[in-house]
């Protein structure tokens, strides 16, 4: 069985969204326009090395998921 949409295997879910949220929510936003602008700015400023490390971590995560037979595997990544 393959966990087809497991958030633990999707780099956007296990890393990038949290990173963007921490950058964008560091300040309050008076309206949606401000929030969108902050999100676009944070996206544009993501470091390429950060994204590369995130993508490079996927094979390790896949192996851990297989070892855990699709169950929680975060403890296997340490």
N, C-alpha and C positions, 0 to 999 in steps of 0.2 A: 504494500500500500504506500502511496506517495502523498504526502500532505500538500496538495496542489496549491493552496493559497496560504500556507503558513506564514504569518508575519515574521517568524524567526528566520526565514530563508530569503526574504525580500529586503535588499539593502536599503530601499527607501523606508521601509517600516522599522527595521532593527537599528537604523543609524541616522539616516538623513533627516527624517521628519522631526525627530527629537532634537537634533542639532539646530534645525531651522526654528523650531519652537523656542528653544532657549535664547536664540539671538533676537527673535522678533518680540518675544514677550518680556524682554528685559525692561521695556518701557511700555507704558499704557498708550493706547491709541484712541483718539476722540471719535473716530469714525472708520467705516470699512475702507474708505479710500486710503487713509493713513496706514491701516493694517496691510492692505495689499501692496502699497509702496514699500513698506518695511520688509515684507516677504520677498518681493522681487529683488530688493537691494541685498538682502541676506543670501538669496540664491546666487546672485551674480558674484558675491564675494566668497563663496565656498572655495576653499583651497583645493587645487587639483590633487595634491598629495593625499589629502584627507579622503577624497573620493576614491582614489586608487587603492589606498589601504582598506577602505570599506569593501570595495569590489573584490580585492584579493583575499579577504577573509571568508568569502562565500564557500570555497571548496572545504575549508575546515568546518564550517557550519553544516554543510551537507553531510560530511562524514560523521559528525557528531549526531546529527538527526538520524542517520541510518543506524548508528550504534545504539541509539536510544529507542529504536524501532518506532520512530514518529512521536515519541513522548517528549516531555520537557528535556532539553539537552543543554541548557545554559550552564549547568554545573560542570559539563564536560569541556567547556571552552577555556577554563582557567588553567 
